[in-house]
Amino acid sequence: MLDWVVKLTHTPGDMTAADLQSLRDVGFSDRDILDIAEVTAYYAYVNRIADGLGVKTEDWIPDDN
């Protein structure tokens, strides 16, 4: 699942039906896959909004940039 999420995050245009099948093969249902995709997409969306608006992280969160 995490490999799938990394691929979706970094190279979404490269996703194929085989990628979905790899999740099904290890027991994820289509609903599970939808949930995984939605959480991944939401996280990317929120981070891009925050970055685009210059939102600063809390002081206790290390800044890796």
Backbone as CSV, one residue per row, in Angstrom:
resi,resn,N_x,N_y,N_z,CA_x,CA_y,CA_z,C_x,C_y,C_z
1,MET,0.816,-1.178,0.000,0.000,0.000,0.000,0.868,1.253,0.000
2,LEU,1.896,1.279,0.818,2.716,2.483,0.884,3.469,2.725,-0.419
3,ASP,3.906,1.675,-1.084,4.531,1.850,-2.402,3.541,2.459,-3.384
4,TRP,2.293,2.038,-3.337,1.240,2.563,-4.197,1.025,4.047,-3.920
5,VAL,0.996,4.417,-2.628,0.799,5.808,-2.230,1.967,6.677,-2.713
6,VAL,3.177,6.176,-2.575,4.348,6.933,-3.041,4.262,7.156,-4.543
7,LYS,3.901,6.116,-5.288,3.784,6.260,-6.739,2.679,7.253,-7.094
8,LEU,1.534,7.166,-6.427,0.443,8.096,-6.687,0.863,9.528,-6.380
9,THR,1.656,9.706,-5.351,2.098,11.038,-4.946,3.136,11.611,-5.911
10,HIS,4.112,10.807,-6.275,5.237,11.310,-7.069,5.015,11.242,-8.579
11,THR,4.334,10.218,-9.048,4.148,10.052,-10.497,2.724,9.586,-10.795
12,PRO,1.737,10.407,-10.494,0.348,9.981,-10.658,-0.004,9.586,-12.089
13,GLY,0.633,10.182,-13.065,0.352,9.854,-14.455,0.808,8.472,-14.867
14,ASP,1.635,7.857,-14.039,2.146,6.512,-14.337,1.308,5.398,-13.726
15,MET,0.250,5.743,-13.002,-0.583,4.722,-12.379,-1.306,3.916,-13.458
16,THR,-1.405,2.607,-13.249,-2.050,1.717,-14.209,-3.019,0.777,-13.488
17,ALA,-3.758,0.044,-14.281,-4.668,-0.960,-13.708,-3.881,-2.002,-12.911
18,ALA,-2.662,-2.274,-13.322,-1.829,-3.243,-12.597,-1.521,-2.758,-11.183
19,ASP,-1.392,-1.455,-11.015,-1.163,-0.918,-9.672,-2.359,-1.185,-8.773
20,LEU,-3.559,-0.994,-9.309,-4.763,-1.310,-8.538,-4.825,-2.794,-8.207
21,GLN,-4.498,-3.597,-9.194,-4.562,-5.047,-8.987,-3.588,-5.496,-7.903
22,SER,-2.441,-4.827,-7.814,-1.474,-5.201,-6.776,-2.062,-5.002,-5.383
23,LEU,-2.896,-4.000,-5.213,-3.560,-3.806,-3.921,-4.642,-4.852,-3.690
24,ARG,-5.390,-5.148,-4.737,-6.423,-6.189,-4.614,-5.796,-7.546,-4.275
25,ASP,-4.645,-7.811,-4.868,-3.976,-9.108,-4.663,-3.567,-9.342,-3.215
26,VAL,-3.356,-8.262,-2.462,-2.988,-8.425,-1.052,-4.173,-8.202,-0.119
27,GLY,-5.388,-8.121,-0.698,-6.579,-8.137,0.124,-7.335,-6.832,0.280
28,PHE,-6.893,-5.761,-0.370,-7.634,-4.510,-0.274,-8.855,-4.553,-1.180
29,SER,-9.984,-4.122,-0.652,-11.211,-4.042,-1.453,-11.175,-2.750,-2.280
30,ASP,-12.089,-2.639,-3.221,-12.165,-1.408,-4.000,-12.491,-0.226,-3.094
31,ARG,-13.308,-0.420,-2.078,-13.605,0.650,-1.120,-12.345,1.048,-0.362
32,ASP,-11.546,0.058,0.042,-10.279,0.350,0.717,-9.382,1.202,-0.180
33,ILE,-9.300,0.819,-1.445,-8.441,1.529,-2.395,-8.934,2.957,-2.582
34,LEU,-10.238,3.143,-2.653,-10.799,4.486,-2.747,-10.411,5.312,-1.523
35,ASP,-10.538,4.731,-0.350,-10.172,5.442,0.882,-8.695,5.826,0.871
36,ILE,-7.840,4.908,0.462,-6.399,5.176,0.399,-6.123,6.318,-0.580
37,ALA,-6.757,6.277,-1.738,-6.551,7.320,-2.750,-7.059,8.667,-2.237
38,GLU,-8.206,8.681,-1.580,-8.763,9.935,-1.078,-7.889,10.552,0.006
39,VAL,-7.394,9.754,0.917,-6.525,10.276,1.973,-5.224,10.806,1.369
40,THR,-4.670,10.072,0.420,-3.440,10.502,-0.244,-3.655,11.826,-0.972
41,ALA,-4.731,11.923,-1.732,-5.022,13.137,-2.493,-5.315,14.312,-1.559
42,TYR,-6.045,14.078,-0.495,-6.377,15.156,0.438,-5.123,15.701,1.101
43,TYR,-4.232,14.807,1.513,-2.984,15.228,2.147,-2.171,16.092,1.191
44,ALA,-2.072,15.674,-0.069,-1.335,16.455,-1.063,-2.006,17.813,-1.275
45,TYR,-3.325,17.822,-1.369,-4.082,19.054,-1.582,-3.845,20.047,-0.441
46,VAL,-4.018,19.590,0.771,-3.877,20.469,1.930,-2.459,21.018,2.025
47,ASN,-1.473,20.193,1.769,-0.095,20.657,1.828,0.204,21.683,0.746
48,ARG,-0.345,21.498,-0.447,-0.120,22.475,-1.514,-0.807,23.802,-1.211
49,ILE,-1.998,23.751,-0.640,-2.674,24.981,-0.234,-1.846,25.700,0.834
50,ALA,-1.415,24.967,1.840,-0.627,25.564,2.916,0.682,26.144,2.376
51,ASP,1.372,25.397,1.541,2.622,25.893,0.965,2.376,27.121,0.092
52,GLY,1.325,27.067,-0.703,1.015,28.170,-1.597,0.640,29.450,-0.871
53,LEU,0.050,29.320,0.300,-0.347,30.483,1.087,0.697,30.890,2.115
54,GLY,1.796,30.142,2.155,2.871,30.483,3.086,2.563,30.173,4.531
55,VAL,1.688,29.201,4.765,1.341,28.820,6.134,2.575,28.227,6.809
56,LYS,2.866,28.732,7.970,4.018,28.243,8.737,3.576,27.125,9.677
57,THR,4.460,26.183,9.902,4.161,25.086,10.824,4.303,25.563,12.268
58,GLU,3.731,24.807,13.162,3.870,25.096,14.586,5.342,25.004,14.977
59,ASP,5.725,25.698,16.032,7.117,25.724,16.468,7.660,24.344,16.820
60,TRP,6.791,23.446,17.295,7.245,22.132,17.720,7.432,21.166,16.549
61,ILE,7.048,21.571,15.347,7.198,20.721,14.167,8.491,21.092,13.463
62,PRO,9.414,20.126,13.283,10.675,20.447,12.616,10.428,20.872,11.160
63,ASP,11.148,21.872,10.706,11.042,22.359,9.337,12.158,21.729,8.516
64,ASP,11.795,20.803,7.624,12.778,20.086,6.821,13.187,20.854,5.562
65,ASN,12.592,22.007,5.330,12.893,22.761,4.098,14.101,23.618,4.252
